[in-house]
Amino acid sequence: MEKSNLVSVCRVLEKKEVKELRKWVNSPAHNLRQDVADLFEYLVSGQHLHSEKHLEKERVFQAIYHGKTYSDAEMRQVMHFLLRVIENFLVYNELLRDEVRSQTILAKVYRQRKLTKLFQKTMEAGWEILRKQPHRNHQHFENEYLLQFEQFNHLSSLGRTVPLNLQEVSDSNDISFIINKLQVGCIMLSHQKVFNTNYNLGLLSPVLEFVENNKNLLENPAIAIYYFTFKANTESDNEGNFIALKEQVRLHGDFFPLSEIRSIYLFAINYCIGKINIGEFNYIREVFDLYQQGLSKDIFLENNQMSRFTFRNIVASGLQLKEYDWVKSFIEQYQHFLDENHRDSFVQFNMAHLYFEKKDYTLAMKLIAQFDYDDILIMLVAKTMLLKMYYELDEFSALDSLLGSMNTYLQRKKVMGYHKDNYKNIIQYTKKMLKVTHYEKEQILKLKQEIEAVNPLTERKWLLAQLDKL
């Protein structure tokens, strides 16, 4: 029973939900079976949900049926009924969370039952709720379309001579669709770059053309933000798109729920990272500024936690700008928002990175030597720090061994396309750098030209700096 869907769902219920669900389960409107209510009480009592012993089917069966001979079929049936009751509760609560949509559904019910006054009152309430909502994202305009369409259904039932709101229906439908299509297009584009895949973007091309032929649409913040996000990431040479995106986020970022504006910030940051990866290091400051803006608004916290990858990227951007005191303060202040399972090792890794950038190699090496982590990319970053320290300390025997182990690690682990190519290039050009001496000026120049041209190569700046020292 421990691995059942029922137990999985019950384990993620919050205390408030358990309290509300108890009323739901015991209401004859939602459940007529006492054994279902008894099973619910048993599961949410004490630590039963987290005790393998207390989740044995035979033990649970006896707790709810008291001395009855165990029947697996009966046990599976009561579990099934309880799961359905809980699912209905979750669906109901989720529906009520969207107040405008709930009002629209209620208005539809009244319209179908020809309760015109109640219909009009409910529609007015829906419009008022929509008007007062702070967000102006896709969900807002989809709800506007649903209200307009429900109004159309009402008007069209009043007779042929009644003016219809078809233009408003069409316009709100267009706005909702354009925002949604641009948003999904940005997500697909981002996913393509990370996972080295290609998607058919469908109607996105005519949508972009439509927006460009109707510039007034860019007065809608959601359309503007996703339009400039997509254009910035597909026309990276045109910096104007990125500047326009930043301005839209500055002016209208509060129009989006936190989860959505977080994604928008990450789209902007990923654009900057793409520029940095091809040698445009002035974008490091842009990344750092975006992270600082996001931190000031708690954008990067989700359920009071920060992704360890976001944590690392914030540290890395600060270190690239030599903002050492700021980074140390950030690690101390935000480490408590990391997941407990990763907190200690991740703080250790980022402190090692800080000491490394400050050239305190003794402390950095000590921390990295103790570091053991299951994330492939974090391990590769740690190995790259070691690579640089070994080279700069002339520990060439240790460096040669490390390069070999990194190569084996890349072959053995499932490293995604872009990252695999990047680390293969780091290994390759570090090996080439080891083979040239300061007497071979021609070879040094040739190697510099290769390093400047190859992509991806995140350590381009460091490699060129070492060649300049020869």
C-alpha positions in Angstrom: 0.0 0.0 0.0 3.0 2.3 0.6 3.6 2.8 -3.1 -0.1 3.3 -4.0 -1.5 6.4 -5.6 -3.7 7.0 -2.6 -0.8 7.2 -0.2 1.2 9.4 -2.6 -1.6 11.9 -2.8 -2.3 11.9 1.0 1.4 12.5 1.7 1.4 15.9 -0.1 -1.8 17.2 1.6 -1.3 20.3 3.8 -2.7 20.5 7.3 -5.4 22.9 6.2 -6.4 20.6 3.3 -6.7 17.6 5.6 -9.0 19.6 7.9 -11.2 20.6 4.9 -11.0 17.2 3.4 -12.3 15.6 6.6 -15.5 17.6 6.2 -15.7 16.6 2.6 -15.2 12.9 3.2 -17.8 12.9 6.0 -20.4 14.7 3.9 -23.1 12.5 2.4 -23.0 14.7 -0.7 -19.5 13.4 -1.5 -19.3 10.0 0.2 -21.8 7.5 1.6 -19.4 4.8 2.7 -18.2 4.7 6.4 -15.3 2.5 5.5 -14.0 5.2 3.2 -14.2 7.8 6.0 -12.5 5.3 8.4 -9.7 4.7 5.9 -9.1 8.4 5.6 -8.9 8.9 9.3 -6.5 6.0 9.7 -4.2 7.3 7.0 -4.0 10.9 8.3 -3.6 9.9 12.0 -0.2 10.2 13.6 2.7 9.1 11.4 0.8 6.3 9.6 1.5 7.8 6.2 5.2 7.6 6.8 5.4 4.3 8.5 5.9 1.2 6.3 4.6 -1.0 9.1 1.4 1.0 9.5 0.8 0.9 5.7 0.7 -2.9 5.5 -2.7 -3.8 3.8 -3.7 -6.4 6.4 -3.0 -4.0 9.3 -5.0 -1.2 7.6 -7.8 -3.6 6.8 -8.2 -4.7 10.4 -8.1 -1.0 11.5 -11.2 -0.2 9.4 -13.1 -3.5 9.4 -12.3 -4.7 13.0 -11.8 -8.5 13.0 -13.2 -9.2 9.5 -11.3 -11.7 7.3 -8.9 -9.9 5.0 -10.1 -9.4 1.4 -7.6 -7.9 -1.0 -10.5 -7.1 -3.4 -12.4 -5.2 -0.7 -9.2 -3.4 0.3 -8.5 -2.3 -3.2 -12.1 -1.2 -3.6 -12.1 1.1 -0.5 -8.8 2.6 -1.5 -10.2 3.3 -5.0 -13.3 5.0 -3.6 -11.2 7.2 -1.2 -8.9 8.2 -3.9 -11.8 9.3 -6.1 -13.3 11.3 -3.2 -10.0 13.1 -2.7 -9.5 13.8 -6.4 -13.0 15.3 -6.6 -12.1 17.5 -3.6 -8.8 18.6 -5.3 -10.6 19.4 -8.6 -13.3 21.4 -6.8 -10.8 23.5 -4.9 -8.7 24.1 -8.0 -11.8 25.3 -9.9 -12.8 27.7 -7.1 -9.3 29.1 -7.1 -10.0 30.7 -10.5 -12.8 32.9 -9.4 -13.6 34.3 -12.8 -13.9 30.9 -14.4 -16.1 29.8 -11.6 -18.4 32.7 -12.1 -18.5 32.0 -15.8 -19.6 28.4 -15.3 -22.2 29.5 -12.8 -23.5 32.1 -15.3 -23.7 29.4 -17.9 -25.8 27.3 -15.6 -28.2 30.2 -14.9 -28.4 31.0 -18.7 -29.3 27.4 -19.5 -32.0 27.5 -16.8 -33.3 30.8 -18.2 -32.6 32.6 -14.9 -31.8 35.9 -16.6 -31.5 38.1 -13.6 -29.2 35.7 -11.8 -27.2 35.3 -15.1 -26.7 39.0 -15.4 -25.7 39.4 -11.7 -23.2 36.6 -12.0 -21.7 38.0 -15.2 -21.3 41.4 -13.5 -19.5 39.8 -10.6 -17.2 37.9 -13.0 -16.3 41.1 -14.9 -15.7 42.9 -11.6 -13.4 40.2 -10.3 -11.5 40.2 -13.6 -11.1 43.9 -13.5 -9.6 43.9 -10.0 -7.2 41.1 -10.6 -3.6 42.4 -10.6 -2.3 40.0 -13.3 -2.6 40.5 -17.1 -1.2 37.3 -18.3 -2.6 34.6 -20.7 -5.1 33.4 -18.0 -6.5 36.9 -17.6 -7.3 37.3 -21.3 -8.6 33.7 -21.6 -11.0 34.4 -18.9 -12.0 37.6 -20.6 -12.7 35.6 -23.8 -14.8 33.1 -21.8 -16.9 35.9 -20.3 -17.4 37.5 -23.8 -18.4 34.1 -25.3 -20.9 33.5 -22.5 -22.3 36.9 -23.1 -22.6 36.1 -26.8 -24.5 32.9 -26.0 -26.9 34.9 -23.9 -27.4 37.7 -26.5 -27.9 35.3 -29.4 -30.8 33.6 -27.5 -32.7 36.9 -27.3 -33.6 37.2 -30.9 -32.2 38.0 -34.4 -32.4 41.8 -33.9 -30.3 42.0 -30.8 -26.8 43.4 -31.4 -24.1 40.8 -30.7 -20.7 41.2 -29.1 -18.9 39.1 -31.8 -16.2 41.6 -32.3 -15.3 41.5 -28.6 -15.4 37.7 -28.7 -13.0 37.6 -31.6 -10.6 40.3 -30.2 -10.4 38.7 -26.8 -9.9 35.2 -28.4 -7.1 36.6 -30.6 -5.3 38.3 -27.6 -5.6 35.1 -25.5 -4.3 32.9 -28.4 -1.4 35.2 -29.4 -0.1 35.4 -25.8 -0.4 31.7 -25.3 1.3 30.9 -28.6 4.1 33.3 -28.0 4.6 32.0 -24.5 4.7 28.3 -25.6 7.0 29.3 -28.5 9.5 30.8 -26.0 9.4 27.7 -23.9 9.9 25.4 -26.9 12.8 27.6 -28.1 14.5 27.4 -24.7 14.0 23.7 -24.5 15.4 23.2 -28.0 18.7 24.9 -27.0 19.2 22.9 -23.8 18.2 19.5 -25.2 19.5 19.9 -28.7 16.2 19.0 -30.4 13.9 20.7 -32.9 10.2 21.4 -32.7 7.7 22.3 -35.3 6.5 25.7 -34.1 3.2 25.5 -36.0 1.4 28.8 -36.3 4.0 30.8 -34.5 5.4 32.3 -37.7 2.1 33.8 -38.9 1.4 35.0 -35.3 4.7 36.9 -35.2 3.9 38.4 -38.6 0.4 39.4 -37.4 1.9 41.2 -34.4 4.4 42.9 -36.6 1.7 44.1 -38.9 -0.5 45.3 -36.0 2.0 47.1 -33.8 -0.7 48.3 -31.5 -0.8 44.7 -30.1 2.6 45.5 -28.5 0.8 47.8 -26.1 -0.3 44.7 -24.4 2.5 43.9 -21.9 2.1 40.1 -22.1 2.3 40.1 -25.9 5.2 42.5 -25.8 7.2 40.5 -23.3 6.8 37.2 -25.1 7.3 38.8 -28.5 10.6 40.5 -27.5 11.7 37.3 -25.6 11.3 35.2 -28.8 12.8 37.8 -31.1 15.8 38.3 -28.7 16.5 34.6 -28.7 16.1 34.1 -32.5 17.8 37.4 -33.6 20.6 37.6 -31.0 22.5 40.1 -33.1 19.7 42.7 -32.7 20.3 44.0 -29.2 17.2 46.2 -29.5 14.9 43.2 -28.8 16.7 42.5 -25.5 16.6 46.1 -24.5 12.9 46.2 -25.2 12.4 43.1 -23.2 14.2 44.5 -20.2 12.1 47.7 -20.4 8.9 45.7 -20.6 9.9 43.6 -17.6 10.8 46.7 -15.6 7.5 48.4 -16.4 5.1 45.5 -16.3 6.7 42.6 -14.4 4.1 43.0 -11.6 1.4 42.0 -14.2 2.5 38.4 -13.9 2.2 35.8 -11.1 5.6 34.9 -9.5 5.9 31.5 -11.3 5.5 33.2 -14.7 7.7 36.2 -14.1 10.4 33.9 -12.9 10.3 32.1 -16.2 10.5 35.4 -18.0 13.5 36.5 -16.0 15.2 33.1 -16.9 14.4 33.7 -20.6 16.2 37.0 -20.4 19.1 35.5 -18.4 19.5 32.6 -20.9 19.7 35.1 -23.7 22.6 36.8 -21.8 24.3 33.5 -21.2 24.1 32.7 -24.9 25.9 36.0 -25.6 28.5 35.3 -22.9 29.2 31.9 -24.4 30.3 33.5 -27.7 32.6 35.9 -25.9 30.4 39.0 -25.3 31.4 39.3 -21.6 29.7 42.6 -21.1 26.5 40.6 -20.7 27.8 39.2 -17.4 26.8 42.5 -15.8 23.4 42.1 -17.4 22.9 38.7 -15.8 24.0 39.9 -12.4 21.7 42.8 -12.6 18.7 40.6 -13.6 19.5 38.2 -10.7 19.7 41.1 -8.2 16.4 42.5 -9.5 14.7 39.1 -9.1 16.1 38.6 -5.6 14.8 42.0 -4.5 11.3 40.8 -5.4 11.7 37.1 -4.2 11.1 36.0 -7.7 13.6 33.1 -7.5 11.9 31.6 -4.4 9.2 28.9 -5.0 7.4 27.5 -2.0 10.1 29.2 0.2 12.8 27.3 -1.6 15.4 28.3 -4.2 16.5 25.9 -6.9 20.1 24.8 -6.3 20.9 25.6 -10.0 19.6 29.1 -9.7 21.6 29.5 -6.5 24.8 28.3 -8.3 24.2 30.6 -11.3 23.7 33.6 -9.0 27.0 32.9 -7.3 28.8 32.4 -10.6 27.5 35.7 -12.0 28.7 37.6 -8.9 32.1 35.9 -9.0 32.7 36.7 -12.6 32.4 40.3 -11.7 34.6 39.9 -8.6 31.7 40.8 -6.3 33.3 38.6 -3.6 31.7 40.3 -0.5 28.3 40.3 -2.1 28.6 36.6 -3.0 29.7 35.6 0.5 26.7 37.5 1.9 24.4 35.9 -0.6 25.5 32.4 0.3 25.1 33.1 4.0 21.7 34.7 3.5 20.1 32.3 1.0 21.6 28.9 1.9 18.6 28.3 4.2 16.3 28.3 1.1 18.1 25.3 -0.4 16.6 21.9 -0.1 17.9 20.2 3.0 19.1 17.1 1.0 21.5 19.3 -1.1 22.2 22.2 1.3 25.5 21.2 2.9 27.2 19.9 -0.2 26.0 22.8 -2.3 27.1 25.4 0.1 30.5 23.6 0.3 30.7 23.7 -3.5 29.9 27.4 -3.8 32.3 28.3 -1.0 35.0 26.4 -2.9 34.1 28.4 -6.0 34.4 31.6 -4.0 37.8 30.7 -2.6 38.9 29.6 -6.1 38.1 33.0 -7.6 39.8 34.7 -4.8 42.9 32.6 -5.6 42.9 30.9 -2.2 43.6 27.6 -3.9 44.5 25.8 -0.6 41.0 26.2 0.8 39.3 25.7 -2.6 41.1 22.4 -3.2 40.4 21.2 0.3 36.6 21.8 -0.1 36.6 20.2 -3.6 38.5 17.2 -2.4 35.7 16.5 0.1 33.0 17.2 -2.5 30.9 14.3 -3.8 27.7 15.1 -5.7 25.4 13.2 -8.0 24.7 16.1 -10.4 26.8 15.7 -13.5 27.2 19.3 -14.5 28.1 20.4 -10.9 30.8 17.7 -10.8 32.1 18.9 -14.2 32.3 22.5 -12.9 34.2 21.3 -9.8 36.6 19.3 -12.0 37.1 22.3 -14.2 38.1 24.4 -11.2 40.6 21.7 -10.3 41.9 21.7 -13.9 42.6 25.5 -13.7 44.2 25.3 -10.3 46.5 22.4 -11.3 47.6 24.3 -14.4 48.2 27.6 -12.6 50.2 25.8 -9.9 52.3 23.9 -12.5 51.0 20.5 -11.1 51.1 19.0 -14.6 51.1 15.4 -13.5 47.9 15.8 -11.5 46.5 17.8 -14.4 47.2 15.1 -16.9 45.5 12.5 -14.7 42.5 14.8 -14.2 42.1 15.5 -18.0 42.0 11.7 -18.6 39.4 11.2 -15.8 37.3 14.0 -17.1 37.3 12.5 -20.6 36.2 9.2 -19.2 33.5 10.9 -17.1 32.1 12.5 -20.2 32.0 9.2 -22.1 30.5 7.3 -19.2 27.8 9.9 -18.1 24.8 11.0 -20.1 25.9 14.6 -20.6 23.6 16.7 -22.8 24.8 17.9 -26.3 25.8 21.5 -25.6 27.5 20.7 -22.3 29.3 17.7 -23.6 30.7 19.7 -26.5 31.7 22.5 -24.2 33.7 20.2 -21.8 35.2 18.3 -24.6 36.5 21.6 -26.0 37.9 22.6 -22.6 39.8 19.3 -22.3 41.0 19.4 -25.9 42.3 23.0 -25.7 43.9 22.6 -22.3 45.8 19.6 -23.7 46.9 21.7 -26.7 48.0 24.5 -24.4 50.2 22.1 -22.5 52.0 21.1 -25.6 53.2 24.7 -26.6 56.0 26.6 -25.1 56.7 30.4 -24.9 59.2 30.0 -27.7 56.6 28.8 -30.2 55.0 32.2 -31.0 53.4 30.9 -34.3 51.8 27.9 -32.5 50.5 30.2 -29.7 49.0 32.6 -32.2 47.4 29.7 -34.1 46.0 28.2 -30.9 44.6 31.6 -29.9 42.8 31.8 -33.2 41.3 28.3 -32.7 40.1 29.1 -29.2 38.5 32.4 -30.3 36.6 30.6 -33.1 35.4 27.4 -31.4 32.0 27.2 -29.8 30.8 26.3 -27.3 33.7 27.2 -24.9 32.8 28.7 -21.5 36.5 28.8 -20.5 37.6 30.8 -23.5 38.6 33.8 -21.5 40.8 31.7 -19.1 42.5 29.8 -21.9 43.4 33.0 -23.7 44.7 34.5 -20.5 47.0 31.5 -19.9 48.3 31.8 -23.5 49.0 35.5 -23.0 51.3 34.5 -20.0 53.5 32.2 -22.2 
